[in-house]
């Protein structure tokens, strides 16, 4: 019984870290794209 709860919580933590990684990666890509667009337009 104890082992099952530990395993499920570990699975939840793994999913959580994967979601955080994907979100941070997409945010990094979006900010990088906006930085490139800003550099191409000197008037902005």
C-alpha positions as CSV (number, residue, x, y, z in Angstrom):
1,X,0.0,0.0,0.0
2,X,2.7,2.4,1.0
3,X,4.8,1.7,-2.1
4,X,1.8,2.4,-4.4
5,X,1.4,5.9,-3.0
6,X,5.1,6.6,-3.4
7,X,5.1,5.5,-7.0
8,X,2.0,7.6,-7.9
9,X,3.5,10.7,-6.3
10,X,6.8,10.1,-8.1
11,X,4.8,9.8,-11.4
12,X,3.0,13.1,-10.6
13,X,6.3,14.8,-9.9
14,X,7.8,13.5,-13.1
15,X,4.8,14.8,-15.1
16,X,5.0,18.2,-13.3
17,X,8.7,18.6,-14.0
18,X,8.0,17.7,-17.7
19,X,5.2,20.3,-17.9
20,X,7.5,23.0,-16.3
21,X,10.3,22.1,-18.8
22,X,8.0,22.4,-21.8
23,X,6.4,25.6,-20.6
24,X,9.8,27.2,-19.9
25,X,11.2,26.0,-23.2
26,X,8.2,27.5,-25.1
27,X,8.5,30.8,-23.2
28,X,12.2,30.9,-24.0
29,X,11.5,30.4,-27.7
30,X,8.7,33.0,-27.7
31,X,10.9,35.6,-26.0
32,X,13.8,34.8,-28.3
33,X,11.5,35.3,-31.3
34,X,10.3,38.6,-30.0
35,X,13.9,39.7,-29.4
36,X,14.8,38.9,-33.0
37,X,11.8,40.8,-34.3
38,X,12.7,43.8,-32.1
39,X,16.3,43.8,-33.4
40,X,15.2,43.7,-37.0
41,X,13.0,46.8,-36.4
42,X,15.2,49.6,-35.2
43,X,12.1,51.9,-35.0
44,X,10.4,49.8,-32.3
